[in-house]
């Protein structure tokens, strides 16, 4: 039995399409999902999907934009307190956002660097660099915007992807994920970052 499609405002219909795309990309990966499958899951025509997003690539980029740090203001380190307190509050906010938006993250920022489409790789990379900009801005006393610091933070984001995938897959508990992420970020910010840019003793 075919259920009649609920009439939605354009913005709500667009979000329904993105929700369907996020679930399918998260479950099977971008490469394995077709635009027509997303349209069926969202119960819209392929033409309407194309009208809103221009195709599968446009869907992916629209999902990436949902992770833009400028649009997710509540994922911020607290302005006061010790580095450890601020780091734990940041990871708590991040995990809360993941609880509500896990499919979006798995479908986009949780992807490894194995996307074959260079435009999509560039979109994900740009989003991660904006996350790094946000971290540097949130820890002005501890972090400076220099190449070695950015490389260190990219390595943390890669570690973050591994831990969060383990959390989403049930390999680690929320408490374990929180400890791993908060302790590692704190160690990098307070122990590693201050030594970057200084001559090596060896």
Secondary structure by P-SEA (a helix, b strand, c coil): cccccccccaaaaaaaaaaaaaaaaaacccccccaaaaaaaacccaaaaaaacccaaaaaaaaaaaacccccccccccccccaaaaaaaaaaaaaaaaaacaaaaaaccccccccccaaaaaaaaaaaaaaaaaaaaaccccccccaaaaaaaaaaaaaaaaaaaaaaaccccaaaaaaaaaaaaaaaaccccccccccccc
